[in-house]
Amino acid sequence: MTTAPMTAGSEELVASLARRVSETVARMTGGADEAALLDYPNYDNPGDAAIWLGSVAALRETGTRPAYVAERRSFSARSLDRALPDGPVLINGGGNLGDLWPVIQRHREQVVESLQHRRVVQLPQTIHFESGEGLARARGVLAGHADLVVLARDQQSLETARNRLEVEAELCPDTAFALGPLPRDGEGEGILWLARADGESGTALPRALPDSVTVTDWQSDRDRGMARVAARRGLKTYARVAAGAGGPARRPLERAYEGFARDALDSARRTLSRGRVVVTDRLHGHILSLLLGIPHVLLDNSYGKLRGFHDAWTSGCDLVHWAGSPHEALEIAIALEARS
């Protein structure tokens, strides 16, 4: 591993965003000794794993211990109340507040409805609704909670939360910044193009790419194989068994979640480190490249998530370059590689 070759500007930016995350989480928890942290991402998305690890790091920085952790399939409001009779409940952040990922959104709404008696904090999210029906249902649930705060990762999401969802909201960077600088696996070579392969993909790749360009996605890094799939299934089973336990009995689950998330983060770190320069339309391709000190070029996703985040937090960073099209991204990346 090598130390992230951050510039003075990028190092200062990462440090300032990490401080803002920790300070915001400290205010949201009100100095509580313990809190609940929900919505562990038990699936193959290293970006969401980085968010979870950053949330845990921010809680530790502020002296708050997760007394109850759960994923979507193992959450129980009754078990939460037994494990943590009083204290804030934090829902992990990401880019799934809206109707693009309906299963996750419906679970969030069910959690909020079941915790009317608790302080609930939605950690930093990008908010996007494509249908008025989904927005109206979410507003009916979220606005009806007496003590809910939504943290937004960009200005548009903040305005949606306040004006359309009608909830208390404020701006906060992605919690992955609480991880701070990350070590890079070697210097890399060529251009690593991390391209979304799901419904959020916003642009097609150029038809002809130089041999120096390697195209991949998070899901293409399958070095964990079937053993990891089996382990994840075992973790789900264990989480269901542990759902009724609290206090020390739940700490092995907390450690298991953190270990799996760390493994996913390491996989993403290895993937990005393969390139001397990165091109990506994944938000955490951007955030992790910044933490790794890798020069990179950003393209937007299908609905403006990267543009909004870049405008809010990282537009002045010398490691980050915006491109309006894949062809422009390729030109910028080739020039960056030539200079590196």
N, C-alpha and C positions, 0 to 999 in steps of 0.2 A: 504494500500500500504506500501511497505517497500523500503528502500533505496537500490539501486543496490550494492551488496557486491563485488565491484570491488577490484582486487588486485592492488598493486602499478603499476605493469607492464601494466595491462589492462587500468587503469585510464590514465596513461601517453600516451599510444597508442591512445586512443580515443581523448584525448585533442590535440595531434599532428596532427591527421588526420582531425579533425574539423578545426584547424588553416590552414592546407594546402588547404582545400576546400574553406574557406573564402578568403584566399589570392589569390587563382587562380581566383575565381569569380570576385574579385576586379580588377584584371589585365584585365580580359576579358571585363568588363564593362567600364573600363577606367575612373572610378570615376563619371560616369553619375548619375544624380539625379533620373532618371526614365529609366525603361527598359520594354520590353515585355517578358512575360513568357508563352510559348505555350505548348500544348500537355498535358493538365490536364488529369489524368487517371480516367475517370468517369466509372470505372468498378471495380469488386471485386478482387483486388489484393493489399493487405496491403503493400507489398513491394514497389510498385510503388507510393502508397500514401505517404510512408515515404520519398521517393525520392523527391516528390513535396514539402513536408513540409520542408525538408532539403534545397531545393533550395530557398524557401521563406526565411528561417532563414538565409542563407548565404547572400542573398540580403539585408536583414535588417541589418545584422552585418556590411556590407560595406556601408550602408547609401543609398542604391538604392531601390526605391519603384516600384513595378510592376504597370505600368500605363495601361497595356493592358494584360488581361489573356484570354485564350481560350482553349477549348478542340478541338478534331479533327473535330467534326461535326459543330462547331460554328465559326471556324477560318475564317477570311476575311482579305485579305491583304489591301483592301481599308479601312476597319474599323480600322485596325491597324495604317495605315498612318494618319487617322483622329485623333485617340486617342493619338498617339505618332509620331508626324511628323519627329522627329529625335531622335536617340538613339539606343542602341543595342537590338537585338532580341535573346532571349535564348530559346532553345528547351529543354524540360525536358529530363533528362537522363534515363537510364535503361539498358535493355538487348534486345532491339528490333531493333538495327541497323544491318540489314542483311535481309535474305530472309526467316527466320523461321516464321516471323509475317508479311506477305506481305502487308496487308491492312495498317498497321502502317507505314511500310517503304515507300509505295507509297505516303502516305500523307506527310511524311517528304520530299520526293523529290519534291512534288508539292509546299510545303512551300518554300523550298530553291529556286526553279525556280521563284516563284512569288516575291521574295525579293532580286533580284539582286542588288538593290540600297541600301541595308541595311547591316550593320554589323550583321552577324549571328554566334551564338556560340551554338554548340551542346554540352550540358552538359554531364557529364561522362557516357559513354556507353561501353558495351561489344559488339564487332563487330564480326559477324559470317555469312559467306556466304557458302551455300552448292552448289550453281550453278554458273558457270562462267557467265551465262546470267544475273543473278541478280546483280552480282558484276560489270559487264560492264555497265549496265544501271545506277547503283548508281554512278560509277566513272564519267560517262558522265555528270551527273547533278551536283554532289558535286564539282568535280575538275573544273567545269566551272564557279563557283562562285568566284568573285574577292576578297571577304572579309569574308571567312568562316573559322572557327577554330573548330576542333573536339577534344573533351577531351575524352581520353580513360581510362578505369578502370584497364587495365592490359597491360603487355608488348606485348603480341601477338596482341591485338587490336590496340595498338599504331603502331606496324609495319604494320598491315593491312591498317590502315588509311594513313600512310605516303607512303608506297611502292606500294600498290595495288589500293587504292582509290585516291592516289596522291593529298592529301589535307594537309594543315597545321594542325599539331596535337601535343598534349602533354599529359603527364600522369597526372591523377588526381583521388583521391579516390571518391567513391560514395558519393553523396551529403547528404545522410541520416546521415552521421557522423556529419554534422553541427547541428543536434539535440542535441548532447551531451548525457550524461548518462540519462537513463530513469528509473522511479520508477517501481518496480516489485510488482505484486499482490500476496503477500504472499510468502512463502518459496517453495511451490510446493512439489510434492512427486513423486517418481518413475522416469521413463524415458519417455519423450515426444518425439515421432518420427514424425517429420514433413516431410512427404514424398510427393514429387511432384506427381500429378495425371494427368499430361498433356504430351505433346510431348517432353518436355525437360527432362523427367525422365530418369535417367541414369542407375539405378540398381533396381533389384527386392528385395523385403523384404525377410529376412530369413523365411523359412517355419514355424518354431516353435519359438514363442516369449514368454518370461516369462510373467506372469500376471502383473508384474510391468511396462510393456511397453504399452503405449497408442499410437496408430497410428492415425494420422489425417493429414489434409492439411488445408491451409488457407480457402478454399471453404467449408470445413466441419464445420466451425464455423458460423452457420447461426442464431445467436441470434438476428439479426436485422430483419429477416423475410420479409414478403411482404410489410410492411410499408416502409422499406428502398428501396425496388425495386421501389415502387410508387414514393418515394421522388427523386430517381435518375432520373426517367423519367421526373418528374417536373423540375429538375435542367437542364436537356437537353433542355427542352422547354424554360426555362428562359434564358439560355445561348444564344439560337438563337435570342430571342427578344432583348437581351442586346448587341448582336454582333455589332450593328450599333452605339452604344453609347460609349462615352469616358469620361475620367476624373472622377469626382465624381459619375456620373451615373453608372459607372462600378464597383464601390467599393463594393456594395452588392454582386455582383457575385464573386469577389475576396474573400470576407468573407465566402460566401457559399462554394466555393471550399475548403477553408481551414478547414471549419467545417466538411465537409464530409471526407476529408482526415484524420483529427484528429480522427474522429469516427472509421475509418478503422484501423488506427494505434493503437488505444486503444483495438480494437478487437484482433489484432495480439499480443499485449502485454499481454492480458489476456490468450490467447492460449499458448504462450510460458511459461508463469508463472506457468502453471499447472505442469510442470516438474521440478524436482530437477536437472536433466541433460537433455539436448536436443541432438537429433541426427537429422541431416537435410541435404538434397541435394538442398535446396533453398538458394540462396545467401542472401536474407534478413532474412531468418531464422538465418543465421550466423551473419549478421551485427546487427540485433536487439537483439539477444542473447548476443552479446558482449556489446551493450549499456545497457542491463539489468543486466549485471554481472553474467550471467548463464554459467556454464561450458558446453561445447558442443563439439560434434564430427561432422566433415564434411565428406560428400561423394560428389563425383563429379556429375554434371548433364550430359546430353547426349553429350556435345561437349567441355568440359573442362573449363566451365565458373568459377566454384568455385576454381579449381586448380590454374588458372591464377590469380584470385583475391587474394587468400590466399598467393601465392608466392610473389605477389607484395606488400602486405600491412600487413598481419596479422600472418605470419608464426612464428614470435617470441613471440606471446602472450601466456601466461600461461593458459588462459581460453579456448584456441582453440586446438583441437586435430584432426589430419588428419587420415582418414582410407581409405585403398585401396579397401575394400569390405564391404558389409553389415555385414558379420559375424565378421570381425575385428571391425567394428563400435560398434556392440553389446557388444563385449568383453570389449572394452575401456569404454563404457558407464556404464556397470555394475561395473567395477572397480572404476570409478569416483563416482558413486552413493554410493558405499560402504564407500568411504573416506569422503563424504560430510556430 
